[in-house]
Amino acid sequence: MNVSILGAGGVAFGTAAFLKQAGHTPTLWSPSGKGTAPFKAGEPLVAEGAVQLEFLPRIASDCAQAVSDADVVMICLPGFCHKATMDAMAPHIRNGQPIIISSHSSFGALYLSKLLAIRGIRAPIIVWGTTLTTGPKNGAKVHVGTVRKKIDVAAVPESETAAAVALCSKLFGDRFVERDGLLAIALSNLNPQNHLAIALMNLTRMERGEVWGQAENVTPAVGRLIEALDLERIAIAQALGLKVRTVQEHFSLSFHVAQANVSDMNQEMHRNGNGGFGPKTAESRYVLEDVPFGLEATAQLGRLVGVPAPLHEAGVALFSGAYGRDFTKENDLLPAIAMESLSLEQLKALCRNGAAFA
């Protein structure tokens, strides 16, 4: 199948390499053009680590070409790029053309559904709770740290979920677990809570540009904070009648270690060589993406269902103070769907049906 990947970072490169290895045809589109410049010059994409492959990917000159040439469109970009990317792609989506958001954040699927409804387009929007691969890129190279064994998935509208699982399995193998709709996926992305604890307690390392092992620095204190944040997320899910994975289950499935406390699991990941490295800059997606598009979204959902998330709220406030900016105002997706004015029943209905299928 022809799969157009909107993005040109480590996840996009790793996903493209996986698809190529599986016999599909990936196309990459970079919003700025910088990420795909090496390939335009004839340099191959080199994947190392959990996926090992060298090939020259197809490159789309613009978003219109990327979408029009694709059987499936994938968004593999940070949350702060989702709205602009959806604005660029929505005019070109065809009826029935599947869209995968990897990974979904801040109810972006509802915003995209709204854009498609304006055009009268009915296209399934498939949402993942996390990414297929992890690992950084450097120029035309990507080091794939891991390929996840399990990925939570749902669709908007919910009636398309079975077909979404079948499509994702055809592309990426038998690794997809159907979750109870978009609300469950919204509470299945663990990066914001994990990165809050890791970045907050290692912020000076990031500012100084140090090279530091991420998993090895999930010390007992960092691990306990992650576990406490996880309890807030799970409590919100329980209030909605949803079951989501615990952080221990997530680490076990993603990094293939036995379940224990979070710090011990991370130390095992480090000993296994899968611990990765922490950010070498304060201008990291751990903060710039995960605080406004992850923590703030979970905090707003908690307020809506009447379940306080004080640690999530504190994380947004602490990083806003540390960075001298108001991260509550940097999420452009939640205002676009009028999140704060929606009742819980209205949000549930949108998650079930989407605007385009209402």
Summary of the structure (lengths in Angstrom):
residues: 358
radius of gyration: 19.2
end to end distance: 29.5
largest distance: 54.6
contacts: 1286
relative contact order: 0.13
helix: 51%
strand: 15%
